[in-house]
Amino acid sequence: MNGRKIFVLLGHPDASGICGEMANAYEQAAQNAGHEVRRLNIGEMQFDPILHKGYRARQDLEPDLVKFQELVQWADHFVIVYPVWWVGMPALLKGLFDRAWLPGSAFRYIKTKEGKRTIFWHRLFRGKSARIFMTSGTHPLLVRFLPGNVNAQLRWGILWFAGFKVRSDWFGPAENVPEDTKARWIARVKELGRRGA
């Protein structure tokens, strides 16, 4: 098996819980299988998650956001581990994408000869893959039944929009999870890490 270049992002601000365990398990299994792995923990990154003026004014990127952009560009495979909070991603993770997922870095709008933006765009990360690992306190089937696809924003609106082929795994309920259940989840994560998938 040829080793892949893998970027793992822990999207939970606290690295000590089940999301942190999953990120650790994936990273270690991937490294043991010969993949080259780089990792960021969002809770250790220093940046302002608020896009204060939207895209009307340039907001300089902090060094950690530049590093994030560089790692996404470097990687063949992008892995994101995060908890579902209030049927969405944590605010800090959303803020990371608000700040760093910019025209020219992740996508580029196609313009007319007159320089006006069209509804079409170039997906700058075509050919790359991504894996999302989500945890939730509520059973995934119940969440899917009530509010719907809570993963749509990250999977389709962010990653697919920029060209990634995306797959996801959802684990729950993750609060007070029995050890045998958690062991099965971690085994699944390790297997995907070993495969670089």
MARTOR-512873 format. One record per residue (C-alpha): residue number from 1; x, y, z negated. Coordinates in steps of 0.2 Angstrom, whole numbers. Layout:
<recs>
<NUM; <X; Y; Z>>
...
</recs>
This chain:
<recs>
<1; <0; 0; 0>>
<2; <6; 17; 4>>
<3; <6; 29; -10>>
<4; <-5; 44; -10>>
<5; <-3; 62; -16>>
<6; <-16; 64; -29>>
<7; <-21; 79; -39>>
<8; <-31; 76; -55>>
<9; <-41; 90; -63>>
<10; <-49; 87; -80>>
<11; <-64; 99; -79>>
<12; <-68; 97; -98>>
<13; <-61; 111; -109>>
<14; <-57; 99; -122>>
<15; <-45; 85; -117>>
<16; <-48; 74; -132>>
<17; <-65; 66; -127>>
<18; <-71; 53; -115>>
<19; <-67; 64; -100>>
<20; <-49; 66; -106>>
<21; <-48; 47; -108>>
<22; <-54; 44; -90>>
<23; <-42; 57; -83>>
<24; <-28; 49; -93>>
<25; <-33; 31; -87>>
<26; <-34; 36; -68>>
<27; <-18; 46; -69>>
<28; <-8; 31; -77>>
<29; <-16; 18; -66>>
<30; <-12; 28; -50>>
<31; <6; 31; -56>>
<32; <9; 13; -60>>
<33; <3; 9; -42>>
<34; <15; 20; -34>>
<35; <5; 35; -31>>
<36; <12; 53; -34>>
<37; <1; 62; -46>>
<38; <0; 80; -52>>
<39; <-13; 85; -65>>
<40; <-21; 101; -73>>
<41; <-32; 102; -88>>
<42; <-44; 116; -86>>
<43; <-43; 119; -105>>
<44; <-25; 123; -104>>
<45; <-26; 135; -89>>
<46; <-25; 154; -91>>
<47; <-37; 163; -80>>
<48; <-52; 175; -80>>
<49; <-67; 164; -74>>
<50; <-77; 179; -69>>
<51; <-78; 185; -52>>
<52; <-81; 203; -57>>
<53; <-86; 211; -41>>
<54; <-91; 196; -31>>
<55; <-81; 196; -14>>
<56; <-83; 215; -12>>
<57; <-66; 218; -20>>
<58; <-50; 208; -21>>
<59; <-46; 201; -38>>
<60; <-28; 195; -40>>
<61; <-26; 177; -44>>
<62; <-17; 172; -60>>
<63; <-2; 160; -58>>
<64; <-13; 145; -64>>
<65; <-25; 149; -50>>
<66; <-11; 150; -37>>
<67; <-5; 133; -44>>
<68; <-22; 125; -42>>
<69; <-23; 131; -24>>
<70; <-6; 124; -21>>
<71; <-10; 107; -28>>
<72; <-27; 106; -18>>
<73; <-17; 110; -3>>
<74; <-3; 97; -7>>
<75; <-14; 83; -11>>
<76; <-22; 69; 0>>
<77; <-34; 65; -14>>
<78; <-42; 77; -26>>
<79; <-50; 69; -42>>
<80; <-61; 79; -54>>
<81; <-67; 73; -71>>
<82; <-80; 83; -79>>
<83; <-96; 82; -91>>
<84; <-113; 87; -85>>
<85; <-119; 101; -96>>
<86; <-136; 108; -94>>
<87; <-138; 99; -77>>
<88; <-122; 107; -70>>
<89; <-103; 108; -72>>
<90; <-95; 118; -87>>
<91; <-95; 137; -84>>
<92; <-76; 137; -85>>
<93; <-75; 124; -71>>
<94; <-88; 134; -60>>
<95; <-77; 149; -64>>
<96; <-62; 141; -57>>
<97; <-70; 137; -40>>
<98; <-78; 155; -40>>
<99; <-61; 162; -42>>
<100; <-50; 151; -32>>
<101; <-61; 143; -18>>
<102; <-59; 158; -6>>
<103; <-61; 161; 12>>
<104; <-44; 158; 20>>
<105; <-39; 145; 6>>
<106; <-52; 132; 7>>
<107; <-63; 138; 22>>
<108; <-63; 151; 35>>
<109; <-78; 159; 43>>
<110; <-79; 159; 62>>
<111; <-80; 177; 69>>
<112; <-87; 184; 85>>
<113; <-76; 194; 97>>
<114; <-82; 210; 89>>
<115; <-76; 203; 72>>
<116; <-93; 199; 64>>
<117; <-94; 184; 53>>
<118; <-105; 170; 60>>
<119; <-114; 156; 51>>
<120; <-101; 144; 57>>
<121; <-85; 140; 47>>
<122; <-69; 130; 48>>
<123; <-67; 117; 34>>
<124; <-49; 119; 30>>
<125; <-47; 103; 20>>
<126; <-54; 91; 33>>
<127; <-45; 74; 32>>
<128; <-44; 75; 13>>
<129; <-54; 64; 1>>
<130; <-61; 68; -17>>
<131; <-68; 58; -31>>
<132; <-79; 65; -44>>
<133; <-81; 57; -61>>
<134; <-95; 64; -72>>
<135; <-101; 60; -89>>
<136; <-118; 65; -97>>
<137; <-126; 63; -114>>
<138; <-142; 58; -105>>
<139; <-144; 42; -95>>
<140; <-140; 47; -76>>
<141; <-156; 39; -70>>
<142; <-166; 50; -81>>
<143; <-156; 66; -76>>
<144; <-158; 61; -57>>
<145; <-177; 59; -60>>
<146; <-180; 75; -69>>
<147; <-169; 90; -62>>
<148; <-162; 80; -47>>
<149; <-145; 80; -40>>
<150; <-134; 89; -52>>
<151; <-119; 85; -43>>
<152; <-124; 94; -27>>
<153; <-116; 110; -30>>
<154; <-98; 102; -33>>
<155; <-100; 88; -20>>
<156; <-109; 97; -6>>
<157; <-108; 115; -9>>
<158; <-89; 116; -14>>
<159; <-80; 101; -9>>
<160; <-89; 95; 7>>
<161; <-90; 113; 13>>
<162; <-71; 114; 13>>
<163; <-69; 97; 22>>
<164; <-67; 84; 9>>
<165; <-75; 67; 10>>
<166; <-82; 65; -7>>
<167; <-87; 50; -18>>
<168; <-93; 51; -36>>
<169; <-96; 40; -51>>
<170; <-108; 45; -65>>
<171; <-106; 38; -83>>
<172; <-119; 39; -96>>
<173; <-126; 41; -109>>
<174; <-108; 45; -115>>
<175; <-112; 50; -133>>
<176; <-108; 37; -146>>
<177; <-105; 25; -132>>
<178; <-102; 7; -137>>
<179; <-84; 1; -136>>
<180; <-87; -13; -123>>
<181; <-97; -1; -112>>
<182; <-83; 12; -113>>
<183; <-70; -2; -109>>
<184; <-80; -6; -93>>
<185; <-81; 12; -88>>
<186; <-62; 14; -91>>
<187; <-59; -2; -81>>
<188; <-68; 5; -66>>
<189; <-58; 22; -67>>
<190; <-42; 12; -68>>
<191; <-46; 2; -53>>
<192; <-50; 17; -43>>
<193; <-34; 25; -49>>
<194; <-24; 10; -44>>
<195; <-32; 11; -26>>
<196; <-30; 30; -25>>
<197; <-48; 31; -22>>
</recs>
